[in-house]
Amino acid sequence: MYSFDRRWRRSMTLRPEGTAPICRAYIEHGMHKLPQPVKFLVLRQLLPFRTATEGRYRQFWQVGAEVIGAASGKRMPEIILLMRSCSTRWA
């Protein structure tokens, strides 16, 4: 997290994107000892800084997937199919 004060004395905190916290959890919880690859599905709620306009919501959900410990690119088709199935279910 990165927090700072804006010009008009309003505090703002920026949250890192999803990969860094997942990597930290992987290391801190000893997941490198588990059978590899380790797969993560992440669903997080976001609230952007901008103000809402008519017909649009400020709050939204973001879904993502991470695979740690696999050979480069070998799991990409699996992730694409997973995200595709999520988008058809939640759309």
N, C-alpha and C positions, 0 to 999 in steps of 0.2 A: 504494500500500500504506500502511496505517496500523498501526503496531505500538505496543503498550502492555503494561505489566505489570499483571496481575490482582492482587487483594488477597492471594491465597495464593502470590505470587511466581512465578506462571506467566505466561510471555510469550505474547501473543496477537497475531496479525496478521490484519487484515481486508483482503480483496481487493475492489476495486471491481467492480461488475457489468460486463458485457461491452461496453457501448457506449463508455465512455471510452477503454479501450485500443485499440479499433478506430479511433476518431476520431484518436487520437494517431498510430497507424501510418499512417493515410491522409495526414496532414499531413507526418510525418517522412520518408516514403518517396516523396513527390512524386506520389501517386496522383491529385491534382487535375489533373495534366497528361494523365491517361489519358482515353480516351473515357468519357463519363458516361452513365448512372450506373455506379458501381462497386459490385459485390455481394460480400458476405462471408457465408460459412457458418462458424459457429463451433461446435466441439465441445470442451467442456472437462470435466475431471474435478474434482469437488468433494468435500470432506471436511468435513462440518458439525462444529461444536464439541461438540454434544450426544453423550452416550454412547449406544452401541448397545443396543437392547433385544432381547429374544429374538424371532427371526423377522424382524428388520430389519437391513439393512446400513447402516453409517455412510457409506460411500463411494457416490457416485452420479455420473451423467453428466448434463450439461445441454447442449442443442443450441439454437442461436439463429441468426437471420439478420438482416443489416443491409444497407440499400441507401442509399448516399450519392450525392447529385447528381441525384436524381429529383424531379419535381414532387410536391408533398405528396399522399400517398395513392394515387398512380397505380400503384405497385408492390405495394400491400397484397394484392390477390388472388393475385399470383404467390407472395408469401411464405407466405400461408395454404396454398396448394396444396403448396408445397415442404415445409412443416412437417407437413402431413397425410400426405404420401407418406413422410416420414422416420418418423413415428410408426407407420405400418402395417408398415414394414420392420423396425424395431428393437423393436417391442413383444413 
